[in-house]
């Protein structure tokens, strides 16, 4: 997914950037293509809460739709949700 500038603004607004989260560049290994390093962007919390905060159901549904649209499995998302 490569957002346009308008897309980045919408993502920033949804993530509360730069107040709550900030965008950071990351390098990822793409296992599907033999471990090729790809550049990506992630959001990182600026201030850590004492305990994890569960995402809203609307946010979870949005992530599920995105994963499904790309044929990605939902198991990792559901496992992560069990820890909050």
C-alpha positions in Angstrom: 0.0 0.0 0.0 1.5 3.3 -1.1 -0.7 6.2 0.2 -0.9 9.5 -1.5 -0.2 12.6 0.5 -3.9 12.9 1.2 -3.8 9.2 2.3 -0.9 9.9 4.7 -2.9 12.8 6.1 -5.9 10.6 6.7 -3.7 7.9 8.3 -2.0 10.4 10.5 -5.4 11.7 11.7 -6.7 8.2 12.4 -3.5 7.3 14.3 -3.4 10.6 16.2 -0.1 11.6 14.7 2.0 13.4 15.7 0.3 13.8 19.1 -0.1 10.1 20.1 1.9 8.2 17.5 4.6 9.3 15.1 5.6 7.9 11.7 8.9 6.1 11.5 10.7 4.4 8.5 11.3 0.7 9.0 13.1 -2.0 7.0 11.2 -5.3 6.6 12.2 -8.7 5.2 9.7 -10.0 2.7 9.7 -13.8 3.2 7.5 -14.3 0.1 10.3 -13.0 -2.1 13.2 -14.8 -0.5 14.0 -12.3 2.2 14.3 -9.1 0.2 14.5 -6.0 2.4 11.7 -3.6 1.7 11.2 -0.1 3.0 8.0 0.7 4.9 6.5 3.1 7.4 5.2 2.3 10.8 3.5 4.3 13.6 5.1 4.2 17.0 3.6 5.3 20.2 5.1 8.5 21.6 4.1 7.8 25.2 3.7 4.3 26.5 0.7 3.7 28.8 1.2 1.4 31.8 -0.9 -1.3 30.2 -1.9 -2.0 26.6 -5.0 -0.3 25.4 -7.4 -2.4 23.4 -8.2 -1.0 19.9 -11.8 -0.1 19.1 -13.9 -2.6 17.2 -14.0 -0.2 14.3 -10.2 -0.2 14.1 -10.1 -4.0 14.3 -12.6 -4.3 11.5 -10.6 -1.8 9.4 -7.4 -3.9 9.8 -9.3 -7.1 9.1 -10.7 -5.7 5.8 -7.2 -4.5 4.8 -5.7 -7.9 5.6 -8.5 -9.7 3.7 -8.1 -7.4 0.7 -4.5 -8.5 0.4 -5.2 -12.2 1.1 -3.3 -12.0 4.4 -4.2 -14.4 7.2 -6.0 -13.0 10.2 -4.5 -15.3 12.8 -1.7 -13.0 13.9 -4.1 -10.1 14.4 -6.5 -12.3 16.5 -3.6 -13.6 18.6 -2.4 -10.1 19.2 -5.9 -9.0 20.3 -5.9 -11.8 23.0 -3.0 -10.0 24.7 -4.9 -6.7 25.3 
